[in-house]
Amino acid sequence: MFRTFVVSLSAAVLVTVAPAGAQDWTKSKWGPNDEIGAANYLSPEIVVKAAGLIKTGKVYGLGIETNSKTPAFPPRSFKVLVLQPGQSGGSGLGPSKTTYNDDIIEGWVGVGSQIDGLGHIGVDWTYYNGNKSTDFAAADGLKKLGIEKVPPIVTRGVLLDMAGYLNTDIVKEGTAFNVAEIEGAAKKQGIEIRQGDVVLFHTGWISLIGKDDKRYNTGEPGLGVEGAKYLVGKGVVAVGADTWGLEVVPFESQNVFEVHQILLPRSGTYILENMNTGPLAADKAYEFLFALGTPKVTGAVQGIINPVAIR
């Protein structure tokens, strides 16, 4: 989720004290054993309603290619090694001379299109549902909140075309999407955001990859603090964008990745990054069936993904 940006070492994460009577964010409303957060909003009824949005059968892959040139926050890197095991000297296997290629991935999971799991971001070493880092985060994998716990996410998807709303091809870095912008775009498109939705922002930012990686890496338009709280209040399952980190950079204050804190540890709302939203925006496909089967890698923090939108 991260990219290169300048942050003063003195700009520590500032934790807002909840007002009296507010719900304790360290306790999930779905119980002390909950590890899936906002995915609890999903239901068979939501799937059936979302399936009713399919009118044309057109399918959109929302992932981008992941390779050694995909921009990534240092020290993240990614590469694929292709081998022919047991075939030295050009010989195949058995009388039929079966030959094959195998591959090894050497890389970080947080590269390219990805989902941030609930074990990714915390507030002062406390993560979703009050899980302490020392109790569940281990070098050989998370013991709780691993990406393998995330159920298939099949629901209504909503696209907010912020580039179209702001009448630009690429929304300028530092542009925050808060209540006024979210409601303005939704009203212009004639849609509403509902409980159980996946909300995606289109900004045009991903079009910079391979053309202006420096600009892409050093800032982005994105979700603001007020906007994040608004979407959590709506009961959405996940929020994503065609940007590397979803939230606005430069940040709105000295708080570092506060939107990530609001979404992941404080509410269990998933984050989707580097989503290929351009084709959806071009077709004015503002609502659709969204389908994502997350990788079942035990103990992983994030997952490289290619969700599908169908309209």
C-alpha positions as a Markdown table, in Angstrom:
| # | Residue | x | y | z |
|---|---|---|---|---|
| 1 | Met | 0.0 | 0.0 | 0.0 |
| 2 | Phe | 2.9 | 2.4 | 0.7 |
| 3 | Arg | 4.9 | 4.4 | -1.8 |
| 4 | Thr | 7.8 | 6.9 | -1.5 |
| 5 | Phe | 6.8 | 10.0 | 0.3 |
| 6 | Val | 8.4 | 12.4 | 2.8 |
| 7 | Val | 7.2 | 12.2 | 6.4 |
| 8 | Ser | 9.0 | 13.9 | 9.3 |
| 9 | Leu | 10.1 | 11.4 | 11.9 |
| 10 | Ser | 8.4 | 13.6 | 14.4 |
| 11 | Ala | 5.0 | 13.1 | 12.7 |
| 12 | Ala | 4.0 | 10.2 | 14.8 |
| 13 | Val | 0.6 | 8.5 | 14.5 |
| 14 | Leu | -1.8 | 10.5 | 16.6 |
| 15 | Val | -4.6 | 8.5 | 18.1 |
| 16 | Thr | -7.9 | 10.3 | 18.6 |
| 17 | Val | -9.5 | 9.7 | 22.0 |
| 18 | Ala | -13.1 | 8.4 | 21.5 |
| 19 | Pro | -15.8 | 10.5 | 23.1 |
| 20 | Ala | -17.7 | 9.2 | 26.1 |
| 21 | Gly | -20.3 | 6.6 | 25.2 |
| 22 | Ala | -18.6 | 5.8 | 21.9 |
| 23 | Gln | -18.1 | 2.1 | 21.0 |
| 24 | Asp | -14.8 | 0.7 | 21.9 |
| 25 | Trp | -13.1 | 0.1 | 18.6 |
| 26 | Thr | -11.0 | -2.7 | 20.0 |
| 27 | Lys | -14.1 | -4.8 | 20.5 |
| 28 | Ser | -15.8 | -6.1 | 17.3 |
| 29 | Lys | -19.6 | -5.8 | 17.3 |
| 30 | Trp | -19.5 | -9.3 | 15.9 |
| 31 | Gly | -18.0 | -10.8 | 19.0 |
| 32 | Pro | -14.6 | -11.5 | 20.6 |
| 33 | Asn | -13.6 | -14.2 | 18.2 |
| 34 | Asp | -14.4 | -12.3 | 15.0 |
| 35 | Glu | -11.6 | -12.2 | 12.4 |
| 36 | Ile | -13.5 | -11.1 | 9.3 |
| 37 | Gly | -14.8 | -7.7 | 10.2 |
| 38 | Ala | -17.1 | -6.0 | 7.6 |
| 39 | Ala | -17.3 | -9.3 | 5.6 |
| 40 | Asn | -20.0 | -10.2 | 8.2 |
| 41 | Tyr | -22.3 | -7.9 | 6.3 |
| 42 | Leu | -22.3 | -10.3 | 3.4 |
| 43 | Ser | -25.3 | -12.6 | 2.9 |
| 44 | Pro | -27.0 | -14.9 | 0.4 |
| 45 | Glu | -29.6 | -12.2 | 0.0 |
| 46 | Ile | -27.0 | -9.6 | -1.0 |
| 47 | Val | -25.5 | -12.0 | -3.5 |
| 48 | Val | -28.9 | -12.6 | -5.2 |
| 49 | Lys | -29.6 | -8.9 | -5.4 |
| 50 | Ala | -26.2 | -8.2 | -6.8 |
| 51 | Ala | -26.7 | -11.0 | -9.4 |
| 52 | Gly | -29.7 | -9.1 | -10.6 |
| 53 | Leu | -27.4 | -6.2 | -11.7 |
| 54 | Ile | -26.1 | -8.4 | -14.6 |
| 55 | Lys | -27.7 | -7.1 | -17.8 |
| 56 | Thr | -25.1 | -7.5 | -20.5 |
| 57 | Gly | -22.8 | -10.2 | -19.2 |
| 58 | Lys | -19.7 | -8.0 | -19.8 |
| 59 | Val | -16.9 | -9.0 | -17.5 |
| 60 | Tyr | -14.2 | -6.6 | -16.2 |
| 61 | Gly | -10.9 | -7.8 | -14.7 |
| 62 | Leu | -10.0 | -5.3 | -12.0 |
| 63 | Gly | -6.4 | -6.4 | -11.4 |
| 64 | Ile | -3.3 | -5.1 | -13.1 |
| 65 | Glu | -0.2 | -7.1 | -14.1 |
| 66 | Thr | 2.3 | -7.8 | -11.4 |
| 67 | Asn | 5.9 | -7.9 | -12.4 |
| 68 | Ser | 9.4 | -6.6 | -11.7 |
| 69 | Lys | 8.5 | -3.2 | -13.1 |
| 70 | Thr | 5.4 | -2.7 | -11.0 |
| 71 | Pro | 5.9 | 0.4 | -8.8 |
| 72 | Ala | 6.4 | -0.6 | -5.2 |
| 73 | Phe | 7.4 | 1.0 | -1.9 |
| 74 | Pro | 11.0 | 0.2 | -1.0 |
| 75 | Pro | 12.2 | -2.4 | -0.1 |
| 76 | Arg | 9.3 | -4.2 | -1.8 |
| 77 | Ser | 10.2 | -6.0 | -5.0 |
| 78 | Phe | 8.8 | -8.8 | -7.2 |
| 79 | Lys | 10.1 | -11.3 | -9.8 |
| 80 | Val | 9.2 | -14.7 | -11.2 |
| 81 | Leu | 11.8 | -17.4 | -11.8 |
| 82 | Val | 11.0 | -20.2 | -14.3 |
| 83 | Leu | 12.8 | -23.5 | -14.0 |
| 84 | Gln | 12.7 | -27.0 | -15.6 |
| 85 | Pro | 13.3 | -29.3 | -12.5 |
| 86 | Gly | 14.8 | -32.7 | -13.1 |
| 87 | Gln | 15.3 | -32.1 | -16.8 |
| 88 | Ser | 19.1 | -31.4 | -16.9 |
| 89 | Gly | 20.8 | -32.2 | -20.2 |
| 90 | Gly | 17.6 | -31.7 | -22.1 |
| 91 | Ser | 16.0 | -35.0 | -21.1 |
| 92 | Gly | 12.3 | -35.3 | -20.4 |
| 93 | Leu | 10.5 | -37.5 | -18.0 |
| 94 | Gly | 9.8 | -41.1 | -18.9 |
| 95 | Pro | 9.5 | -42.7 | -22.4 |
| 96 | Ser | 7.0 | -40.1 | -23.4 |
| 97 | Lys | 9.6 | -37.4 | -22.7 |
| 98 | Thr | 7.3 | -35.2 | -20.7 |
| 99 | Thr | 8.7 | -31.8 | -20.2 |
| 100 | Tyr | 7.4 | -29.0 | -18.1 |
| 101 | Asn | 8.1 | -25.5 | -16.7 |
| 102 | Asp | 7.7 | -24.6 | -13.0 |
| 103 | Asp | 7.9 | -21.2 | -11.4 |
| 104 | Ile | 9.0 | -19.6 | -8.2 |
| 105 | Ile | 7.9 | -16.2 | -7.0 |
| 106 | Glu | 10.5 | -14.1 | -5.1 |
| 107 | Gly | 8.7 | -11.0 | -4.0 |
| 108 | Trp | 6.5 | -9.1 | -1.5 |
| 109 | Val | 2.8 | -9.7 | -1.5 |
| 110 | Gly | 2.0 | -5.9 | -1.3 |
| 111 | Val | 2.8 | -5.3 | -5.0 |
| 112 | Gly | 0.3 | -4.6 | -7.7 |
| 113 | Ser | -3.4 | -5.1 | -7.2 |
| 114 | Gln | -4.0 | -6.2 | -3.7 |
| 115 | Ile | -6.3 | -6.6 | -0.7 |
| 116 | Asp | -5.2 | -5.4 | 2.7 |
| 117 | Gly | -6.1 | -7.9 | 5.3 |
| 118 | Leu | -7.2 | -6.9 | 8.9 |
| 119 | Gly | -3.7 | -7.8 | 10.2 |
| 120 | His | -2.0 | -5.2 | 8.1 |
| 121 | Ile | -2.5 | -2.0 | 10.0 |
| 122 | Gly | -2.8 | -1.2 | 13.7 |
| 123 | Val | -3.0 | 1.6 | 16.2 |
| 124 | Asp | 0.0 | 1.6 | 18.5 |
| 125 | Trp | 0.5 | -2.2 | 18.0 |
| 126 | Thr | -3.2 | -3.0 | 18.5 |
| 127 | Tyr | -5.1 | -4.5 | 15.5 |
| 128 | Tyr | -8.6 | -5.4 | 14.6 |
| 129 | Asn | -10.8 | -6.7 | 17.5 |
| 130 | Gly | -8.1 | -5.7 | 20.1 |
| 131 | Asn | -5.5 | -8.2 | 18.9 |
| 132 | Lys | -2.0 | -7.2 | 20.1 |
| 133 | Ser | 0.9 | -7.6 | 17.8 |
| 134 | Thr | 2.9 | -9.6 | 20.3 |
| 135 | Asp | 0.1 | -12.2 | 20.5 |
| 136 | Phe | -0.5 | -12.9 | 16.8 |
| 137 | Ala | 2.1 | -11.5 | 14.5 |
| 138 | Ala | 4.9 | -14.0 | 13.9 |
| 139 | Ala | 7.7 | -14.2 | 11.3 |
| 140 | Asp | 6.2 | -17.5 | 9.9 |
| 141 | Gly | 2.7 | -16.0 | 9.5 |
| 142 | Leu | -0.1 | -14.3 | 11.4 |
| 143 | Lys | -1.8 | -16.5 | 13.9 |
| 144 | Lys | -5.0 | -14.5 | 13.7 |
| 145 | Leu | -6.4 | -12.2 | 11.0 |
| 146 | Gly | -4.6 | -14.0 | 8.2 |
| 147 | Ile | -5.8 | -13.4 | 4.6 |
| 148 | Glu | -7.0 | -17.0 | 4.5 |
| 149 | Lys | -9.8 | -16.1 | 6.9 |
| 150 | Val | -11.4 | -13.7 | 4.4 |
| 151 | Pro | -14.5 | -15.3 | 2.9 |
| 152 | Pro | -15.3 | -14.9 | -0.8 |
| 153 | Ile | -16.6 | -11.3 | -1.3 |
| 154 | Val | -19.6 | -11.4 | -3.7 |
| 155 | Thr | -21.8 | -8.4 | -3.5 |
| 156 | Arg | -22.9 | -5.2 | -5.2 |
| 157 | Gly | -20.0 | -3.1 | -6.4 |
| 158 | Val | -20.3 | 0.7 | -6.8 |
| 159 | Leu | -17.9 | 2.9 | -8.9 |
| 160 | Leu | -17.5 | 6.5 | -8.0 |
| 161 | Asp | -16.0 | 8.2 | -11.0 |
| 162 | Met | -14.2 | 11.0 | -9.3 |
| 163 | Ala | -12.3 | 12.0 | -12.5 |
| 164 | Gly | -15.6 | 12.4 | -14.3 |
| 165 | Tyr | -17.1 | 14.2 | -11.3 |
| 166 | Leu | -14.2 | 16.7 | -11.2 |
| 167 | Asn | -14.1 | 16.9 | -15.0 |
| 168 | Thr | -10.5 | 15.8 | -15.4 |
| 169 | Asp | -8.6 | 12.8 | -16.8 |
| 170 | Ile | -6.4 | 12.4 | -13.8 |
| 171 | Val | -7.4 | 13.8 | -10.4 |
| 172 | Lys | -4.6 | 15.8 | -8.8 |
| 173 | Glu | -2.6 | 14.4 | -6.0 |
| 174 | Gly | -3.7 | 15.7 | -2.6 |
| 175 | Thr | -7.4 | 15.8 | -3.6 |
| 176 | Ala | -9.4 | 14.4 | -0.7 |
| 177 | Phe | -12.7 | 12.6 | -1.1 |
| 178 | Asn | -14.9 | 13.4 | 1.8 |
| 179 | Val | -18.7 | 13.5 | 2.3 |
| 180 | Ala | -19.3 | 16.4 | -0.1 |
| 181 | Glu | -17.3 | 14.7 | -2.9 |
| 182 | Ile | -18.7 | 11.2 | -2.3 |
| 183 | Glu | -22.3 | 12.3 | -2.1 |
| 184 | Gly | -21.8 | 14.7 | -5.0 |
| 185 | Ala | -20.4 | 12.0 | -7.3 |
| 186 | Ala | -23.1 | 9.5 | -6.2 |
| 187 | Lys | -25.8 | 12.0 | -6.9 |
| 188 | Lys | -24.4 | 12.9 | -10.3 |
| 189 | Gln | -24.3 | 9.2 | -11.2 |
| 190 | Gly | -27.8 | 8.5 | -9.8 |
| 191 | Ile | -26.7 | 5.8 | -7.3 |
| 192 | Glu | -26.7 | 5.2 | -3.6 |
| 193 | Ile | -24.2 | 3.5 | -1.3 |
| 194 | Arg | -25.7 | 0.6 | 0.7 |
| 195 | Gln | -24.7 | -1.7 | 3.5 |
| 196 | Gly | -22.7 | -4.6 | 2.1 |
| 197 | Asp | -21.3 | -2.8 | -0.9 |
| 198 | Val | -17.8 | -2.6 | -2.2 |
| 199 | Val | -17.0 | 1.0 | -3.2 |
| 200 | Leu | -14.4 | 1.8 | -5.8 |
| 201 | Phe | -13.0 | 5.2 | -6.7 |
| 202 | His | -11.8 | 6.0 | -10.2 |
| 203 | Thr | -9.2 | 8.8 | -10.4 |
| 204 | Gly | -7.2 | 8.0 | -13.5 |
| 205 | Trp | -4.1 | 7.7 | -11.3 |
| 206 | Ile | -3.2 | 4.2 | -12.4 |
| 207 | Ser | -2.7 | 5.5 | -16.0 |
| 208 | Leu | 0.6 | 7.0 | -14.8 |
| 209 | Ile | 2.3 | 3.6 | -14.3 |
| 210 | Gly | 5.0 | 3.3 | -16.9 |
| 211 | Lys | 4.6 | 6.9 | -18.0 |
| 212 | Asp | 5.4 | 8.9 | -14.9 |
| 213 | Asp | 6.3 | 6.5 | -12.1 |
| 214 | Lys | 7.9 | 9.3 | -10.1 |
| 215 | Arg | 4.7 | 11.2 | -9.9 |
| 216 | Tyr | 2.7 | 8.0 | -9.3 |
| 217 | Asn | 5.0 | 7.1 | -6.3 |
| 218 | Thr | 5.0 | 10.5 | -4.5 |
| 219 | Gly | 1.4 | 11.3 | -3.9 |
| 220 | Glu | -2.2 | 10.5 | -4.9 |
| 221 | Pro | -5.8 | 11.7 | -4.7 |
| 222 | Gly | -7.9 | 9.6 | -2.4 |
| 223 | Leu | -10.2 | 9.0 | 0.5 |
| 224 | Gly | -10.2 | 11.5 | 3.3 |
| 225 | Val | -10.7 | 10.9 | 7.0 |
| 226 | Glu | -14.3 | 12.2 | 7.0 |
| 227 | Gly | -15.0 | 10.2 | 3.9 |
| 228 | Ala | -13.7 | 7.0 | 5.5 |
| 229 | Lys | -15.9 | 7.5 | 8.6 |
| 230 | Tyr | -18.9 | 8.1 | 6.3 |
| 231 | Leu | -18.4 | 4.9 | 4.3 |
| 232 | Val | -17.8 | 2.9 | 7.5 |
| 233 | Gly | -21.1 | 4.3 | 8.8 |
| 234 | Lys | -22.8 | 3.1 | 5.6 |
| 235 | Gly | -21.6 | -0.5 | 6.4 |
| 236 | Val | -19.5 | -1.1 | 3.3 |
| 237 | Val | -17.4 | -4.3 | 3.1 |
| 238 | Ala | -14.4 | -2.8 | 1.3 |
| 239 | Val | -13.2 | 0.4 | -0.3 |
| 240 | Gly | -10.8 | 0.5 | -3.2 |
| 241 | Ala | -9.3 | 2.8 | -5.8 |
| 242 | Asp | -7.0 | 2.9 | -8.9 |
| 243 | Thr | -4.2 | 4.2 | -6.6 |
| 244 | Trp | -1.4 | 2.6 | -4.7 |
| 245 | Gly | -2.7 | 3.4 | -1.2 |
| 246 | Leu | -6.4 | 4.4 | -1.4 |
| 247 | Glu | -6.2 | 7.4 | 0.9 |
| 248 | Val | -5.2 | 11.0 | 0.0 |
| 249 | Val | -1.4 | 11.8 | 0.0 |
| 250 | Pro | -0.2 | 14.3 | 1.2 |
| 251 | Phe | -2.2 | 13.4 | 4.3 |
| 252 | Glu | -4.8 | 15.9 | 5.6 |
| 253 | Ser | -3.0 | 16.2 | 8.9 |
| 254 | Gln | 0.1 | 14.9 | 10.6 |
| 255 | Asn | -1.6 | 11.6 | 11.3 |
| 256 | Val | 0.1 | 8.9 | 9.2 |
| 257 | Phe | -2.2 | 6.6 | 7.2 |
| 258 | Glu | -5.2 | 7.5 | 9.4 |
| 259 | Val | -7.7 | 6.4 | 6.8 |
| 260 | His | -6.1 | 2.9 | 6.9 |
| 261 | Gln | -6.5 | 3.0 | 10.7 |
| 262 | Ile | -10.2 | 3.9 | 10.4 |
| 263 | Leu | -10.9 | 1.2 | 7.9 |
| 264 | Leu | -8.8 | -1.8 | 9.0 |
| 265 | Pro | -8.3 | -1.9 | 12.8 |
| 266 | Arg | -11.1 | 0.4 | 13.9 |
| 267 | Ser | -13.9 | -1.1 | 11.7 |
| 268 | Gly | -12.7 | -4.2 | 9.9 |
| 269 | Thr | -13.3 | -2.7 | 6.5 |
| 270 | Tyr | -11.1 | -4.1 | 3.7 |
| 271 | Ile | -8.9 | -2.0 | 1.4 |
| 272 | Leu | -8.4 | -2.7 | -2.3 |
| 273 | Glu | -5.5 | -1.0 | -4.1 |
| 274 | Asn | -4.4 | -0.6 | -7.7 |
| 275 | Met | -7.8 | -1.5 | -9.1 |
| 276 | Asn | -8.2 | -1.2 | -12.8 |
| 277 | Thr | -11.3 | 1.0 | -12.8 |
| 278 | Gly | -10.7 | 2.7 | -16.2 |
| 279 | Pro | -12.9 | 0.4 | -18.3 |
| 280 | Leu | -15.7 | 0.6 | -15.8 |
| 281 | Ala | -15.6 | 4.4 | -15.9 |
| 282 | Ala | -15.4 | 4.4 | -19.7 |
| 283 | Asp | -18.6 | 2.4 | -19.9 |
| 284 | Lys | -20.3 | 4.3 | -17.1 |
| 285 | Ala | -20.7 | 1.0 | -15.3 |
| 286 | Tyr | -21.5 | 2.5 | -11.9 |
| 287 | Glu | -23.0 | -0.6 | -10.3 |
| 288 | Phe | -22.2 | -4.2 | -10.9 |
| 289 | Leu | -21.8 | -7.7 | -9.4 |
| 290 | Phe | -18.4 | -7.7 | -7.6 |
| 291 | Ala | -16.7 | -11.0 | -7.0 |
| 292 | Leu | -13.4 | -11.8 | -5.3 |
| 293 | Gly | -12.0 | -15.0 | -4.0 |
| 294 | Thr | -9.1 | -14.1 | -1.8 |
| 295 | Pro | -5.9 | -16.2 | -1.8 |
| 296 | Lys | -5.9 | -18.9 | 0.8 |
| 297 | Val | -2.3 | -18.3 | 1.9 |
| 298 | Thr | -2.2 | -19.2 | 5.6 |
| 299 | Gly | -1.0 | -16.3 | 7.8 |
| 300 | Ala | -0.5 | -13.9 | 5.0 |
| 301 | Val | -1.1 | -10.2 | 5.6 |
| 302 | Gln | -2.2 | -9.2 | 2.1 |
| 303 | Gly | -3.1 | -10.9 | -1.1 |
| 304 | Ile | -2.4 | -10.2 | -4.8 |
| 305 | Ile | -5.8 | -10.2 | -6.4 |
| 306 | Asn | -7.8 | -9.9 | -9.7 |
| 307 | Pro | -11.4 | -9.2 | -8.7 |
| 308 | Val | -14.1 | -9.4 | -11.3 |
| 309 | Ala | -16.9 | -7.0 | -12.0 |
| 310 | Ile | -19.9 | -8.2 | -14.1 |
| 311 | Arg | -22.7 | -5.9 | -15.4 |
